[in-house]
């Protein structure tokens, strides 16, 4: 049911391509490399649904294409982030599947592990407590695997920052129950200092991504540093849009900044 919702939505993309007169370019894209290039152009143009379509077509042509797999996982998460719940869950499921295949295709590269950690983290938000605990360990494992391969990977740094933030944001009783009865002993490693450190590093490495600043602002709010939080929110609001969901991130920053004042 969930996958059928996404599949129906995917059919809209090629229909729009035909309707806009892009038939020659579509017909010319006969190889996986062609579809990856077209996906890259759509990604740069902030058109995640169309980019996802092209990466999926590349995967159909070359099922073990590492580049197509991790990029498909990236776009699926972006498309799902603000989608209605049923479509969102299906998108996250697809993202996880593509990312797992990417890691299988090339376990020695950081991108696959990062996108798997990201997809798992997003999926976990819609699950019950027991499954969230299970996913929390996998998210941390793949984020750390990514950092082993690339210690300055901004996305993996971000995942680790938010992993610590999300665990520390749970009530003390919830953390106790998770550690004691659900096998979530890895929660013992979470702390506010690491949440802030990882998020600050992600911003330092990749200052152009608005979502890094947005989540760093949230860490500062949680730690009671209103001045630094305000700085980060304002950077999000004023920053240029370079990603599919940046408009929504800016709207969230405006709302949260008003609540902070």
C-alpha positions as CSV (number, residue, x, y, z in Angstrom):
1,X,0.0,0.0,0.0
2,X,2.7,2.5,1.0
3,X,4.9,1.6,-2.0
4,X,2.0,1.8,-4.4
5,X,1.4,5.4,-3.2
6,X,4.9,6.3,-4.1
7,X,4.8,4.4,-7.4
8,X,1.7,6.3,-8.5
9,X,3.4,9.6,-7.6
10,X,6.5,8.6,-9.5
11,X,4.4,8.3,-12.7
12,X,3.7,12.0,-12.5
13,X,7.4,12.9,-13.2
14,X,7.7,11.4,-16.7
15,X,4.3,12.7,-17.6
16,X,5.4,16.2,-16.7
17,X,8.6,15.8,-18.6
18,X,6.6,14.9,-21.8
19,X,4.2,17.7,-21.2
20,X,7.0,20.3,-21.0
21,X,8.5,19.3,-24.3
22,X,11.6,17.5,-22.9
23,X,11.0,14.4,-24.9
24,X,14.2,14.6,-27.0
25,X,16.3,14.8,-23.8
26,X,14.4,11.9,-22.2
27,X,14.7,9.7,-25.3
28,X,18.5,10.4,-25.5
29,X,19.0,9.2,-21.9
30,X,19.7,5.6,-22.8
31,X,22.4,4.8,-20.2
32,X,22.7,4.9,-16.5
33,X,25.3,7.6,-16.8
34,X,22.8,9.8,-18.8
35,X,20.2,9.4,-16.1
36,X,22.6,10.2,-13.3
37,X,23.7,13.3,-15.2
38,X,20.1,14.4,-15.6
39,X,19.4,13.6,-12.0
40,X,22.3,15.7,-11.0
41,X,21.0,18.6,-13.0
42,X,17.5,18.3,-11.4
43,X,19.2,18.0,-7.9
44,X,21.0,21.3,-8.6
45,X,17.8,22.8,-9.7
46,X,16.1,21.8,-6.4
47,X,13.7,19.4,-8.2
48,X,14.1,16.4,-5.9
49,X,11.1,14.3,-7.4
50,X,12.5,14.5,-10.9
51,X,16.0,13.8,-9.7
52,X,14.8,10.8,-7.8
53,X,13.1,9.5,-11.0
54,X,16.3,9.7,-13.0
55,X,18.4,8.0,-10.3
56,X,15.8,5.2,-10.1
57,X,16.0,4.8,-13.8
58,X,19.8,4.6,-13.6
59,X,19.4,1.9,-10.9
60,X,17.1,-0.1,-13.2
61,X,19.8,0.0,-15.9
62,X,22.7,-0.7,-13.5
63,X,21.4,-2.2,-10.3
64,X,24.8,-2.1,-8.6
65,X,25.6,1.5,-9.5
66,X,26.9,2.9,-6.3
67,X,26.5,6.5,-7.4
68,X,22.9,6.0,-8.5
69,X,22.0,4.1,-5.3
70,X,23.2,6.6,-2.8
71,X,21.9,9.6,-4.8
72,X,18.5,7.9,-5.0
73,X,18.5,7.4,-1.2
74,X,19.3,11.1,-0.8
75,X,16.5,12.3,-2.9
76,X,14.0,9.8,-1.5
77,X,14.6,11.2,2.0
78,X,14.3,14.8,0.7
79,X,11.0,14.1,-1.1
80,X,9.6,12.3,2.0
81,X,10.6,14.8,4.6
82,X,7.5,17.0,4.3
83,X,5.2,14.5,2.5
84,X,1.9,13.2,3.9
85,X,2.6,10.4,6.4
86,X,1.8,7.5,4.1
87,X,3.9,8.8,1.3
88,X,6.7,9.9,3.7
89,X,7.0,6.4,5.3
90,X,7.1,4.8,1.8
91,X,9.8,7.3,0.7
92,X,11.9,6.5,3.8
93,X,11.5,2.8,3.2
94,X,12.8,3.3,-0.4
95,X,15.6,5.4,0.9
96,X,16.7,2.7,3.3
97,X,16.6,0.1,0.6
98,X,18.6,2.1,-1.8
99,X,21.1,3.1,0.9
100,X,21.6,-0.6,2.0
101,X,22.3,-1.6,-1.5
102,X,24.8,1.3,-1.9
103,X,26.7,0.1,1.2
104,X,26.7,-3.4,-0.2
105,X,28.0,-2.1,-3.5
106,X,30.8,-0.1,-2.0
107,X,31.2,-0.6,1.8
108,X,34.5,1.4,1.8
109,X,33.0,4.8,0.9
110,X,31.4,7.3,3.4
111,X,28.4,8.4,1.4
112,X,26.6,5.1,1.5
113,X,26.9,4.7,5.3
114,X,25.8,8.3,5.8
115,X,22.7,8.0,3.6
116,X,21.8,4.8,5.4
117,X,22.2,6.5,8.8
118,X,20.1,9.4,7.5
119,X,17.3,7.2,6.1
120,X,17.2,5.0,9.2
121,X,17.1,8.1,11.4
122,X,14.1,9.5,9.5
123,X,12.3,6.2,9.5
124,X,12.8,5.8,13.2
125,X,10.7,8.9,13.9
126,X,7.5,7.1,12.7
127,X,8.1,3.9,14.7
128,X,7.2,2.7,18.2
129,X,9.6,3.0,21.1
130,X,11.0,-0.5,20.8
131,X,11.8,-0.1,17.1
132,X,13.2,3.4,17.7
133,X,15.7,1.9,20.2
134,X,16.7,-0.7,17.7
135,X,17.1,1.9,14.9
136,X,19.0,4.3,17.2
137,X,21.9,1.8,17.4
138,X,22.0,1.3,13.7
139,X,21.9,5.1,13.0
140,X,24.8,5.6,15.3
141,X,26.8,2.7,13.8
142,X,26.5,3.8,10.2
143,X,27.2,7.5,11.0
144,X,30.4,6.5,12.9
145,X,31.3,4.1,10.0
146,X,31.0,7.1,7.7
147,X,33.2,9.2,9.9
148,X,35.8,6.5,10.0
149,X,36.1,6.7,6.3
150,X,35.7,10.5,6.1
151,X,36.3,12.2,9.5
152,X,35.0,15.5,8.1
153,X,31.9,14.3,6.4
154,X,29.4,17.1,7.2
155,X,26.3,14.9,6.9
156,X,27.7,12.2,9.2
157,X,28.7,14.9,11.7
158,X,25.2,16.2,11.6
159,X,23.7,12.8,12.1
160,X,25.8,12.3,15.2
161,X,25.0,15.7,16.5
162,X,21.3,15.1,16.2
163,X,21.6,11.5,17.5
164,X,22.9,12.9,20.8
165,X,20.3,15.7,20.7
166,X,17.4,13.4,20.2
167,X,18.5,10.9,22.9
168,X,19.2,13.7,25.4
169,X,15.8,15.3,24.6
170,X,14.0,12.1,25.8
171,X,12.8,12.2,29.4
172,X,15.0,10.6,32.0
173,X,12.4,7.9,32.5
174,X,12.2,7.1,28.8
175,X,15.9,6.7,28.6
176,X,16.0,4.5,31.6
177,X,13.2,2.3,30.2
178,X,15.0,2.1,26.9
179,X,18.3,1.1,28.4
180,X,16.9,-1.3,31.0
181,X,14.2,-3.1,29.1
182,X,14.7,-2.5,25.4
183,X,18.4,-3.1,25.1
184,X,19.3,0.5,24.4
185,X,22.5,0.6,26.4
186,X,24.1,2.6,23.6
187,X,22.0,5.5,24.9
188,X,24.6,5.8,27.7
189,X,27.0,7.4,25.3
190,X,24.7,10.3,24.5
191,X,25.5,13.7,26.0
192,X,24.8,17.4,25.3
193,X,28.5,18.2,24.8
194,X,28.7,15.8,21.8
195,X,25.4,17.1,20.4
196,X,26.9,20.6,20.3
197,X,30.4,19.6,19.2
198,X,29.2,17.5,16.3
199,X,26.7,20.1,15.1
200,X,29.3,22.9,15.3
201,X,31.7,20.7,13.3
202,X,29.1,20.1,10.6
203,X,28.5,23.8,10.3
204,X,32.2,24.5,10.1
205,X,32.8,22.0,7.4
206,X,29.8,22.8,5.3
207,X,28.5,26.3,6.2
208,X,26.4,26.7,3.1
209,X,23.8,24.1,4.2
210,X,20.9,25.7,6.0
211,X,19.8,22.6,7.8
212,X,23.1,22.4,9.6
213,X,22.5,25.9,11.0
214,X,18.9,25.1,11.8
215,X,19.7,22.0,13.9
216,X,22.6,23.7,15.6
217,X,20.2,26.5,16.6
218,X,17.9,23.8,18.2
219,X,20.9,22.4,20.1
220,X,21.7,25.9,21.4
221,X,18.0,26.4,22.4
222,X,18.1,23.1,24.3
223,X,21.2,24.2,26.1
224,X,19.8,27.6,27.0
225,X,22.1,29.7,24.8
226,X,19.6,32.1,23.2
227,X,22.2,34.4,21.7
228,X,23.9,31.7,19.7
229,X,20.6,30.1,18.7
230,X,19.4,33.5,17.4
231,X,22.5,33.8,15.3
232,X,22.0,30.4,13.7
233,X,18.3,31.0,13.1
234,X,19.0,34.3,11.3
235,X,21.7,32.6,9.1
236,X,19.0,30.1,8.0
237,X,16.5,32.9,7.3
238,X,18.9,35.0,5.3
239,X,20.8,32.2,3.6
240,X,20.5,31.3,-0.1
241,X,18.4,28.2,-0.9
242,X,20.6,25.4,-2.3
243,X,18.5,22.3,-1.4
244,X,15.0,21.1,-2.1
245,X,13.6,21.7,1.5
246,X,15.4,24.9,2.2
247,X,12.2,27.0,1.9
248,X,10.6,24.8,4.6
249,X,13.7,25.0,6.8
250,X,13.6,28.8,6.6
251,X,9.9,28.8,7.5
252,X,10.7,26.6,10.5
253,X,13.5,28.9,11.5
254,X,11.3,32.0,11.4
255,X,8.6,30.3,13.6
256,X,11.1,29.0,16.1
257,X,12.9,32.4,16.3
258,X,9.7,34.2,17.0
259,X,9.0,31.7,19.8
260,X,12.4,32.3,21.2
261,X,12.0,36.1,21.5
